[in-house]
Amino acid sequence: MLPRFVGRLGVADAVTIANAALGFVAVVVAFVDIRLAARLILLAAIADGLDGILARRYGGTEAGPYLDSLADVASFAVAPAVLAFVVVRDGLGLESEAVTPDLLLVTAISALFVAMAVARLGLYTAYDTSGSYTEGVQTTLAATILGAAILAGVADPRLVLAVTGAFCYLMVSRIQYPDLLARDAAIMGVVHALAILVPNFAGRTFPYALLMLGIAYMTLSPWFYWREDEPQPTETGLHGNA
């Protein structure tokens, strides 16, 4: 007897499910090789954009939006929270054998990141999928900024903890973020791929570039992204609004 998903799920759904698996692998690897874990999270972000492209090309399924949000919980909620937890724990020299106030604080902020990311994904699926903008920083973008920062060597534990805490609010804020135009998504996609493939090239140029592009979009796009002579986009690209 064939599995239930045969004939019901498409190629885009298969990529989405692979995205969830990448998130789990990133969690496991984070305790062994933090930079590899960061690269896996960035790879999951590419998979998150690819499933949208495939869905538009070959057609989606009714299960697609639900699978997408579920996969994003693994790759862009749990995985980056674990990444931040490990960076801060190791950077501050916190011992995991005993529960201390500092360890509780780091754990609480990481857990809050997961909770707010899940809330943001649920709100997106319910209210934002049909629009050309979304409210709150995308979980994909938050994970990408954290991952790019680790690859770029910007790993001061206090800064990482502060940024993780800031994302807890920004992901559920009412700030409106527009979809990327296709050409801009392509530019970010190239930089994104190079940050994964050659993270140490020319003094970590590509992780730095990805980090700067992510921060620029996060801070400037709600107010300065569109020009009056440009149409609204039809594609969200690599940093889709989930």
C-alpha positions in Angstrom: 0.0 0.0 0.0 1.4 3.4 -1.1 1.9 6.2 1.5 -1.0 8.6 1.8 1.0 11.5 0.4 1.5 9.8 -3.0 -0.6 11.7 -5.6 -1.5 14.4 -3.1 1.8 16.3 -2.7 3.9 17.8 -5.5 7.5 18.6 -6.1 7.3 21.9 -4.3 5.9 20.1 -1.2 8.9 17.7 -1.3 11.3 20.7 -1.2 9.3 22.1 1.7 9.6 18.9 3.6 13.3 18.7 2.9 13.5 22.3 4.3 12.1 20.9 7.6 14.7 18.2 7.7 17.5 20.7 7.1 16.2 22.6 10.2 16.5 19.5 12.3 20.0 18.7 11.0 21.0 22.3 11.8 19.9 21.9 15.4 22.0 18.7 15.8 25.0 20.2 14.1 24.9 23.4 16.1 26.3 21.6 19.2 29.3 20.4 17.2 30.0 22.9 14.4 28.2 26.3 14.8 29.4 27.6 11.4 28.1 24.5 9.5 24.8 24.9 11.4 24.6 28.5 10.2 25.2 27.4 6.6 22.5 24.8 6.9 20.0 27.4 8.0 20.9 29.6 5.1 20.5 26.6 2.8 17.0 26.0 4.3 16.2 29.7 3.4 17.1 28.9 -0.2 14.9 25.8 -0.1 12.1 28.0 1.3 12.3 30.3 -1.8 12.7 27.4 -4.2 9.5 25.7 -3.1 7.6 28.9 -4.0 9.2 29.0 -7.4 8.3 25.4 -8.0 4.8 25.9 -6.9 4.3 28.7 -9.3 5.9 26.7 -12.1 4.3 23.3 -11.6 1.3 24.2 -9.4 0.8 23.9 -5.7 -1.4 21.7 -3.6 -3.9 22.4 -0.9 -1.4 21.2 1.7 1.4 23.4 0.5 0.7 26.5 2.7 0.4 24.4 5.8 3.5 22.4 5.1 5.4 25.6 4.4 4.6 27.0 7.8 5.3 23.8 9.6 8.7 23.4 7.9 9.5 27.0 8.8 8.9 26.3 12.4 11.8 23.8 12.3 14.2 25.8 10.1 13.4 29.4 11.0 12.1 29.2 14.6 13.7 26.3 16.4 17.0 26.1 14.5 18.0 29.8 14.7 17.0 29.8 18.4 19.3 26.9 19.1 22.0 28.6 17.0 21.7 31.7 19.2 21.6 29.7 22.4 24.8 27.8 21.6 26.7 30.9 20.5 25.7 32.8 23.7 26.2 29.8 26.0 29.7 29.1 24.7 30.6 32.8 24.3 29.7 33.5 28.0 31.2 30.2 29.2 27.9 29.1 30.8 27.9 25.6 32.2 25.0 23.4 31.2 25.4 21.0 34.1 23.8 23.5 36.5 20.8 25.8 36.1 22.0 29.3 36.7 20.2 32.7 36.3 22.3 33.5 33.3 21.5 30.2 31.7 17.8 30.6 32.4 17.9 34.1 30.8 19.5 32.8 27.6 17.1 29.8 27.5 14.1 32.1 28.1 15.0 34.5 25.3 15.7 31.6 22.9 12.4 30.0 23.8 10.6 33.3 23.3 12.1 33.6 19.9 10.6 30.2 19.0 7.2 31.2 20.4 7.1 34.5 18.6 8.2 32.9 15.3 5.4 30.3 15.6 2.9 33.1 16.3 4.2 35.1 13.3 4.0 32.1 11.0 0.4 31.4 12.1 -0.6 35.0 11.5 1.1 35.0 8.1 -0.7 31.9 6.9 -4.1 33.2 8.2 -3.9 36.8 7.0 -0.9 37.7 4.8 -0.5 35.1 2.0 -2.6 36.9 -0.6 -1.1 40.3 -0.2 2.0 42.0 -1.5 3.3 42.8 2.0 3.4 41.3 5.4 3.4 42.6 9.0 6.5 41.9 11.1 10.0 40.8 10.3 9.9 37.5 8.3 11.2 34.4 10.2 13.3 33.6 7.2 14.9 37.0 7.3 15.6 36.8 11.1 17.2 33.4 10.6 19.2 34.6 7.7 20.5 37.6 9.6 21.6 35.4 12.5 23.1 32.8 10.3 25.0 35.4 8.2 26.3 37.1 11.3 27.7 33.9 12.6 29.4 33.2 9.2 30.7 36.7 9.1 32.3 36.3 12.5 30.0 38.8 14.2 29.4 36.5 17.2 29.7 38.6 20.3 27.4 36.6 22.7 25.8 39.7 24.2 25.1 41.2 20.8 23.6 37.9 19.5 21.4 37.7 22.6 20.3 41.3 22.2 19.5 40.7 18.5 17.6 37.5 19.2 15.6 39.4 21.9 14.8 42.2 19.4 13.5 39.8 16.9 11.1 38.4 19.4 9.2 41.7 19.1 10.0 42.6 15.5 8.5 39.3 14.2 5.1 40.1 15.7 5.2 43.9 15.2 2.9 45.8 12.9 5.7 47.1 10.7 4.8 46.3 7.0 7.4 44.6 4.9 6.9 44.5 1.1 7.6 41.5 -1.1 10.9 41.7 -3.0 10.8 42.5 -6.7 12.1 39.6 -8.7 15.4 41.3 -9.7 16.2 42.2 -6.1 15.4 38.6 -4.9 17.7 37.3 -7.6 20.6 39.6 -6.4 20.0 38.5 -2.8 19.8 34.9 -3.9 23.2 35.0 -5.6 24.8 36.5 -2.6 23.0 34.1 -0.3 24.3 31.1 -2.3 27.9 32.4 -2.3 27.7 32.9 1.4 26.9 29.2 1.8 29.4 27.9 -0.8 32.4 30.1 -0.1 31.9 31.7 3.3 35.6 32.4 3.8 36.3 33.9 0.4 38.1 37.3 0.5 37.7 37.9 4.2 34.2 36.5 4.5 32.9 39.0 1.9 29.7 37.2 1.0 28.4 36.5 4.6 29.1 40.2 5.3 27.3 41.2 2.1 24.3 39.0 2.9 24.2 40.4 6.5 24.3 44.0 5.2 21.6 43.3 2.6 19.4 41.6 5.2 19.8 44.5 7.7 19.2 47.1 4.9 15.9 45.4 3.9 14.8 45.0 7.5 15.5 48.7 8.4 14.7 50.5 5.2 12.2 48.6 3.1 9.1 49.5 5.1 9.7 53.1 4.2 11.9 53.4 1.1 11.7 50.2 -0.9 9.1 51.2 -3.6 9.4 53.7 -6.3 6.2 55.2 -7.8 7.2 54.0 -11.3 7.7 50.4 -10.2 4.8 47.8 -10.1 4.0 45.7 -7.2 5.8 42.3 -7.4 4.3 39.0 -8.3 7.1 36.9 -6.7 8.6 36.9 -3.2 11.9 35.3 -4.1 14.3 33.9 -1.6 13.2 35.9 1.3 9.5 35.3 1.1 7.3 36.8 3.7 6.8 33.8 6.0 
